[in-house]
Amino acid sequence: MAQLKTGEITINGKRVITAGLSSYTRGREIALSLNSWIEAGTFLLTEPVAPLPASDSGYRFKPLKERPWEGLQEAV
């Protein structure tokens, strides 16, 4: 993780530039807020809006087609 925060990593001897997808500082701030709410008992979950369909309901989920990811090869 420390290597990612530097802005570059080394893969197979090649230098690859990295960038964060979100703010580490902001994420930490949110996590600390949630932690304090949970500890204080003020972070409450709601009741379920609707139950998930049972296996005998006749509802079928559509599987997601997986494709090989070629982005890693391009970055290296």
N, C-alpha and C positions, 0 to 999 in steps of 0.2 A: 504494500500500500504506500509506503514511504516513497518508493521509486515512482509511482504514478503521480504523486503530488509534486514531483520535481518538474513535470512538464515533458519528460521524455523517458523512454524505457529502451532497453536493448533486447532484441529478439534475434536469435541466431547470428549474433555479432553485428547486427545492423541497428542504427539509432532510429527510433520511431517516436515522433512527436505525439504527445497525448494532451487531452483537454478534458476537464471535468464536465459531466453532463448536468450536474447541479452544484449548488454552492454548499461546500462542506460546513462552512460557518453557519449558514442559515439552517441546514439540516440538523446541526447540533443544537441550535437554539430551539427549534421545534421539538426535538426529542426531549430536551430538558423541561420544556413547558408541559408536554404530555406526561412526563414522569411525575411532575409535581401535582398535576390534576389527578392522576391515578392514586398517588399516595394520599391526597386530601379527600379522596372519595367523591370528587366532583365530576369526574369523567365517567359518564354513564352510557351504556349501550341501550339502544331502543329495542323494543320487541320486534321479532321478524315481521316483515311486511307481508310475505307470502311464503308458504312452505315450498321446498324444492320438489319437483315432480318425482313420484315413486317409480320404481322400475316397471310396474304393471300399468302405468298411466297411458302407455301408448306413445308418449312423447319420445322422440329420438334426437339426440344431439348430432350435429354434423361435424365430423372430424376435420381438423385443420390439416391441410396438405403440407407436409414438410419438404422443403427444398434444401439442397446443400448450400451452405453459406460460403461464398467465395471472397467475402470482404477481408478475411484474415490474410489470405494469400496476396491480395493486392497491397495490403499495408506493409508486408514484409519485403 
